[in-house]
């Protein structure tokens, strides 16, 4: 899929663990893990908004478009 989730990079920059982020945005650690690995079919804008609020970042800091990664 050409949309790549780069949430791990931002978590490292903010020195925050996935467990803490999941708790602060109100989703399970399992769902956050699926999001980080790119194994979700969709994500709510409200979830992206909460992530950006907690990590003080923009959506483009946690999502990237990679041309040619054409898997399904």
MOJO-V178865 format. One record per residue. N is the residue number from 1. SS is DSSP state (alpha for helix, beta for strand, coil for the rest). PSI is psi in degrees with one decimal (NA if undefined). D_LAST is the distance of its C-alpha to the last C-alpha in Angstrom with 1 decimal. Layout:
# MOJO-V178865
n: <N,N>
ss: <SS,SS>
psi: <PSI,PSI>
d_last: <D_LAST,D_LAST>
This chain:
# MOJO-V178865
n: <1,2,3,4,5,6,7,8,9,10,11,12,13,14,15,16,17,18,19,20,21,22,23,24,25,26,27,28,29,30,31,32,33,34,35,36,37,38,39,40,41,42,43,44,45,46,47,48,49,50,51,52,53,54,55,56,57,58,59,60,61,62,63,64,65,66,67,68,69,70,71,72>
ss: <coil,coil,beta,beta,beta,coil,alpha,alpha,alpha,alpha,alpha,alpha,alpha,coil,coil,coil,coil,alpha,alpha,alpha,alpha,alpha,alpha,alpha,alpha,coil,coil,coil,alpha,alpha,alpha,alpha,alpha,alpha,alpha,alpha,alpha,coil,coil,coil,coil,coil,coil,coil,alpha,alpha,alpha,alpha,alpha,alpha,alpha,alpha,alpha,alpha,alpha,coil,coil,coil,alpha,alpha,alpha,alpha,beta,beta,beta,coil,coil,coil,coil,coil,coil,coil>
psi: <135.3,-12.7,121.6,134.0,120.3,32.7,-35.7,-38.7,-46.9,-37.0,-41.7,-42.6,-35.8,0.4,49.1,143.0,153.9,-38.6,-43.5,-43.9,-45.4,-44.5,-41.5,-26.2,-5.7,34.0,163.8,155.1,-35.6,-44.4,-38.0,-39.4,-43.0,-40.3,-46.6,-34.3,-6.3,17.5,16.3,150.9,-22.2,163.6,140.1,144.3,-33.3,-37.4,-43.5,-40.9,-46.2,-42.7,-45.6,-37.0,-47.7,-41.4,-1.8,59.7,178.8,157.3,-35.3,-14.3,-18.0,-6.5,139.7,150.1,124.9,107.7,135.1,0.9,36.0,20.4,178.7,NA>
d_last: <5.6,9.0,10.8,12.5,15.0,18.3,20.4,21.9,23.5,25.2,26.3,27.9,29.6,31.0,32.0,30.5,29.0,26.0,28.5,30.7,28.0,26.7,30.4,31.1,28.3,28.7,25.5,25.3,24.6,21.9,20.0,20.6,19.3,16.0,15.8,16.9,14.3,11.4,10.7,11.7,10.3,13.4,16.6,20.0,21.9,24.8,23.1,22.2,25.8,27.2,25.4,26.6,30.1,30.4,29.1,30.8,27.9,25.9,22.3,21.5,22.9,20.2,17.1,16.2,14.3,13.4,13.3,11.6,9.1,6.6,3.8,0.0>
